[in-house]
Amino acid sequence: MRLFLAINFNKNIKQKLKNIQKQLKEKTYKGNFSREENFHLTLVFLGEISENKVFLIKNAMDNINTEAFSIAFNKLGVFKRNNKDIWWVGILENKKLLNMQKELSLNLLNHGFIIESRKYSPHITLAREVILKKDFDNDMLSQKFTIPVSVNEISLMRSERIHGKLTYTEVYKKSLLTTNN
């Protein structure tokens, strides 16, 4: 099964991301736009993993010692791919997120999993294969917004096509530590 670790969002956050996506969509001829229910922040992509190794992933997740924290989405960006760009929403730099992602990756490596070696770039994909209208100006890239998000848990997700639709299903959830303030 195709698996990844992620931070999922509540309906309110997903709706805010959808509103940004809608603004982008109005400025495109076409694109493959992410479905609202699939919005997530990938922590570690694992790829095809046999079902008998899922317990190792759960163990790697359970062994992190990260307290709940907050992140904030604050920018729109694009990965240039010839004429089919990938548009995304990014976050303010966040050391707690980066430390948790690194700890998860190390735990998974210690359990024998192969992890991508490229630098972690936290983002939420809004659309792939985007072709912009000719009159597009870069005003969207300078748009100011802040969407705060509380991160209280991480999820092991399965990616599969169901009736032709890319669908992400939660397989396992790990709650982050809470502080007693």
Secondary structure, 3 states (H helix, E strand, C coil): CEEEEEEECCHHHHHHHHHHHHHHHCCEEEEEECCHHHCEEEEEEEEECCHHHHHHHHHHHHCCCCECEEEEEEEEEEECCCCCEEEEEEECCCHHHHHHHHHHHHHHHHCCCCCCCCCCCCEEEEEEEEEECCCCCHHHHHCCCCEEEEECEEEEEEEEEECCEEEEEEEEEEECECCCC
